[in-house]
C-alpha cells in the first residue's frame, strides 16, 4: 500500500551520536529500522504504531480530497 506521505522525508537525530538523519516515509512503511550513518546504531521504530498512525493520516487526506471534490462540484 502506498500513501500520500510516502514521498515525504522525516528528519531526526540519532539518540546515540546526534547524527542528522533524513528518511523517506515510504521506506519506513516497509522497513521501520533505520541504521545511523554516523555511528552504525540501528534505530528501531514501533512498526505497528507507525503504520497505524500513517494509515490514519492517509485516510484523513483521502477524506479531505473527497470533501474538496464534493465542494467544488457544488460550484460547477
N, C-alpha and C positions, 0 to 999 in steps of 0.2 A: 504494500500500500504506500502510495506517495501522498504527500500533503502540501499544503500551501507554503509551509515554512521550510521544506526540505532543502531549498537552495540558499537559505539564510545561514549566517555564521554566528556562533556563540563565542565570545571572548571571555577567558577566565585565566587565572593564575594557578600554577601548581602550588599546592599547600606545602610541599616539602622544600622546593627551591625557589619559588617565586617566578619561574619562567612563564612568560605570557604565551598562552595557547589560543589558537583560533581553530574551531572545529565546525564542520558543516553539520547542520541539524539532521539531514537525511542519512549521513553516515552513522550518527548516534542512534538513529532508529533501528538500524541493522546490527550495529555492534557498539554497545554502550561503554566499552572500556577504551580509555584514551591513554596512550603512552606519552609521558612528558619528554619532549625533545631535549630538555635541559639536563635532566638527571636520570632519565630512564624509568622513573616511577610509573607504575600502572595505576591509573585513577579509575576506580570502579564507580559507575553511576547505577542507581537503582533503576534497572531497565524497565521493570513493570510500572513503576511510578512515572518514569519519563514518558513511556508510551501512552499511559492513561492521560497524563496532562497534555501531551501533544495531540492525542485524539480529541480531547475536549476543545482544544484551541482550533483544530482543523474543522470540527463540527460547528463551532461558533462562526468561523469565517464563511462556511457554506451557508449557514442560516442568514448571515448578513448579506451575502450575494443574492439569495432568494428574495429577501425583503427589498433590496435595491431594485432588482428586476421588476418586482411587483409594483413598486412606487413609480418607476419610470414608465411602466405600462399604463398607469393611470393618466399620464400626461401626453400620451401619444394619440 
